Amino acid sequence: MASGKSHVGKILSQSTGMPLVDADTEIVARAGKSIDRIFAEEGETVFRDLEREVIAELCAVRQMARSLGWRRGVR
């Protein structure tokens, strides 16, 4: 958290011309709620399952800059 992944991802995207996809943004879009709400309402296991699914799909796509988060515990 707060390590600069999104910032570096934007720079990489701009310098390569590849689109940037942020895993956390994708998770929020799919779940229809914030990561904090996923943790609070459904628990860490549900979040981690969704996170693994999203990251696996993003890693399967070529020609894309990715910002892949890693969270420990509830924020």
Contacts in CASP RR format, 6 or more apart in sequence:
PFRMAT RR
TARGET T0000
AUTHOR 0000-0000-0000
METHOD contacts of the structure
MODEL  1
MASGKSHVGKILSQSTGMPLVDADTEIVARAGKSIDRIFAEEGETVFRDL
EREVIAELCAVRQMARSLGWRRGVR
1 71 0 8 1.000
1 75 0 8 1.000
5 67 0 8 1.000
5 68 0 8 1.000
5 69 0 8 1.000
6 22 0 8 1.000
6 67 0 8 1.000
8 67 0 8 1.000
9 20 0 8 1.000
9 65 0 8 1.000
9 66 0 8 1.000
9 67 0 8 1.000
10 20 0 8 1.000
12 18 0 8 1.000
12 20 0 8 1.000
12 65 0 8 1.000
13 19 0 8 1.000
13 20 0 8 1.000
13 65 0 8 1.000
16 65 0 8 1.000
18 63 0 8 1.000
18 64 0 8 1.000
18 65 0 8 1.000
19 64 0 8 1.000
19 65 0 8 1.000
20 64 0 8 1.000
20 65 0 8 1.000
20 66 0 8 1.000
20 67 0 8 1.000
21 58 0 8 1.000
21 61 0 8 1.000
21 64 0 8 1.000
21 65 0 8 1.000
21 66 0 8 1.000
21 67 0 8 1.000
22 66 0 8 1.000
22 67 0 8 1.000
23 51 0 8 1.000
23 54 0 8 1.000
23 55 0 8 1.000
23 58 0 8 1.000
23 66 0 8 1.000
23 67 0 8 1.000
23 68 0 8 1.000
23 69 0 8 1.000
24 35 0 8 1.000
24 67 0 8 1.000
24 69 0 8 1.000
26 54 0 8 1.000
26 58 0 8 1.000
27 35 0 8 1.000
27 38 0 8 1.000
27 47 0 8 1.000
27 50 0 8 1.000
27 51 0 8 1.000
27 54 0 8 1.000
28 34 0 8 1.000
28 35 0 8 1.000
30 50 0 8 1.000
30 54 0 8 1.000
31 37 0 8 1.000
31 38 0 8 1.000
31 50 0 8 1.000
33 41 0 8 1.000
35 47 0 8 1.000
35 71 0 8 1.000
35 75 0 8 1.000
36 74 0 8 1.000
36 75 0 8 1.000
38 46 0 8 1.000
38 47 0 8 1.000
38 50 0 8 1.000
39 47 0 8 1.000
39 73 0 8 1.000
39 74 0 8 1.000
39 75 0 8 1.000
40 74 0 8 1.000
44 73 0 8 1.000
44 74 0 8 1.000
47 71 0 8 1.000
51 69 0 8 1.000
51 71 0 8 1.000
55 68 0 8 1.000
58 64 0 8 1.000
58 66 0 8 1.000
58 68 0 8 1.000
59 66 0 8 1.000
END
